[in-house]
Amino acid sequence: MTDLNAHKVHEVAHHFANAGHEFDSAKLGMWVFLVTEVLFFGALFVAYAFLRWAYPEMFVEAHHLLDWRMGALNTLILITSSFTMVMAVRSAQVNQRGKTAAYLSATMVCAFGFMVVKFFEYAAKIHHGYLPAKFFTAHAVSEHLHLFFGIYFMMTGLHGIHVVVGIGLILWLLRRNAKGHFYSEFYTPLEMVGLYWHFVDLVWIFLFPLFYLVG
């Protein structure tokens, strides 16, 4: 059932010809931003590739020190969150403000769930001394294992920061949705945050096998 109160006229900024022009410009801007994010993470993936080439035995040992079940759980959580984000955008497109709020809330719950799992995973690593560089205190067969955890914490930590930013953006969307800002003729912010969130999910889909399933 559509929200009959959602049909409002969105004010197009003066430098756009119409709402379609505004949407296309916003989407282009978001894709440019995501390209810079790809370059940002790309440098870390190159560092990962070099370390794996230089110290293959290190990755074999490290593979057994990560809990693949936690990684798999977080993968499932983020895949689910991508679906709920898509449904949030779809709900706005058909003027279902209540469903938009529900799907956004579900996405945020998934994001919090991801961070909770990551907290317990990080806590276990810190407790056992599996830390980067000079902070590494655990006994290990490979003398270079601290390098693995250096790149591990760098890449997964940076990804976690992106998840936290996503939570903030979803809260902003929920607030705007509650005010009736999104409807069939205007859902640009939802679409842009959705693109960002799918990128965050995609990065994790690469991180999971590279760190948890090597060996």
Phi, psi and omega in degrees: 000129184280156177272108185291342180273002185273350184279087179239158180269120178279131178281118179279135178302150189298335183272007175247143181288323181199181182296324179296319178297320179297315181297313181298321180293318179297319181293319177298316179299320179293320179295323176297317178299317181294328176297319177295326176293321177299317178296321180297306179290331181301321179298322179289323176295325176295317178299319177300313182299320179295314180297320180292325176290319185283325184228068182298326180294330179297318181289328177296315179291316183297329180305327182275355181261354177255145180270102183296335180293321176294318178297320179293321178299316179293328176296315178297319179299314183288325175298318177298319181294328176296320178296314182294328177291318177300318181291330177295316178296316180298319180297320177295324181295336180248021174061040177250080187297322180297316179291326176301314179297318181296316181290324175296319179297319178297320178297318180293322177299317178299318180297316177297321178299319177301315182291327178295314178300318180295324179299312180295325179292314178297318181301319179295319180294317180296319180299322182270000177082016179275083186232166181287153168049229186292347180277353180287121184235358183279156174284135182213149177289315181275128181286347182259013186297333178297334178291321178300312182288339173295310180288328179297309181292326179296311186284315180288328177293317177297320177297319179299322177298320178295325177295317179298318176300319178299321178299317178298319179294321179293321176300319178297318178296319179299320179295316180292321179296322179298333179272002178077028182283340185251134179200186189300333182266350180208113177212024183306311180302321178298315181297319182290316177295325177300316178299317178299315183294322178295325177296315178301317178297318182296319179301317180295324180298332174279321183294321184303305181290327182295325182260323189264337186245014178283168177124000000 
